[in-house]
Amino acid sequence: MIYESRDVAATAVARPRLLPWSNLDGNPCYLVTDDTGTGRLSRLADEVEAVQLGMADDLLGHAVDLLGDTRATAPQLRHLAACLAEALHDVHRIARSRGARLHVSDGDEEDADAVPEGGRGN
């Protein structure tokens, strides 16, 4: 699902932003907007990313504690692994989204286009 800005001039130069959530089918969602990133959906995406990063940080602390506990059971460790995989997926999506929004100088555009989106283990 792509949400587009009504400003045609702004969308002509802006790259779509990968949003930190998927649609109902599990496909990525993108936002096409101006480069200011101050619109309502951009701010919401920033807030969701901040929550996801905070949750991943909390989970990492929990993982360290659980892995240090010699009484941790196999089901507990499997659940931890599943939660860590989900958090890693979220953090990876945030990194891809933010990386795609970094300014690329004219000489580096060829390198940036060398790896298509989703080309590294998605």
Buried (B, 14 or more C-beta within 10 A) or exposed (E): EEBBBEEEEBBEEBEBBBBBBEEEEEEBBBBBBBEEBEBEBBEBBEEBBEEBBEBBEEBEEEBEEBEEEEEEEEEEBEEBEEBBEBBEEBBEBBEBBEEBBEEBEEEEEEEEEEEEEEEEEE
